[in-house]
């Protein structure tokens, strides 16, 4: 461990020596090489068994993987290793709702949720759920409450959520190793999937990274992950390469510029846009989302939209995001995200 800490200190010095603007240049080989070295050192420092990464710069995708997706079977992690992405599903679900409901004119952000599905809060709107805002107007992160958007999307778009996710997002974006839930082949939603879709899902589910729990010495022990099904808040399974496709399509016009701008704008005193966290880092807007299954999986997407740079990380332990406090969210609470931002925003 001591040697790893020395390596991290050395790399920190290298970051400080980068000339102003050098780290920001598109396709900067030096910045990417430094980040790659940093990333694997951090993986080892925190005991992450398997880690997959993609960086998208101005439409160009770089992806890699480190460590093992399955320790016992000695199966290496790859950029096409599937992982449950848990909370990252929120951003995908938001994009689906905004496209199929709002942009098609079937509903609005100001619609009360009761218009579409029974809900205990009579004045809560679709926009309130997307931003984790309570009827009192205050922010409170609540994925269970957010999941109500599953039924809103289905009713508004006149289809089942799993079907819309599979057809409009996974197939539409060519996300070939993504699955609408761990039970996609056994749930009632299976009837909506084609033979080709079911074959892809079966292949991906066989290759899902094994989840691990880390002890105080970062020794990995196989754990379990029992969540089945998919909704607007959680449950999707994907790869960094597929999520890079999602990012490219999102930036390429799936949603209108006006909708994207609204999604990545916050009200004063609130940390959320529509399905995303939004904050500033060194004067730059940062848009991000995270996922966490304790003692099993973690996921992270960090976007610097004004520079067209995106980071995507998936891991089969909770080390990427177990320090993030969703009730007082700050992307730099994750050392992996903070390292990325220090390199790419000087």
Secondary structure, DSSP 8 states (H G I E B T S, - for coil): -HHHHHHHHHHHHHHHHS-TTGGGSTT-HHHHHHHHHHHHHHHHHHT-SEEEEEEEETTEEEEEEEEEEETTTTEE--TT--EE-GGGHHHHHHHHHIIIIIITTS--TTSBGGGTS--S-TT-BHHHHHTTB-TTS-B---HHHHTTHHHHHHHHHTS-HHHHIIIIIIITTT-TT-BS-TTTTTSGGGGGS-HHHHHHHHHHHHT----EEE-TT--EEE------S--SSS--EE-HHHHHHHHHHIIIIIS-HHHHHHHT---TT--BSSSSEEEEETTEEEEEEEEEETTTEEEEEEEEGGGTEEEEEEESSSTTTTT--GGG--GGGSHHHHHHHHHH--
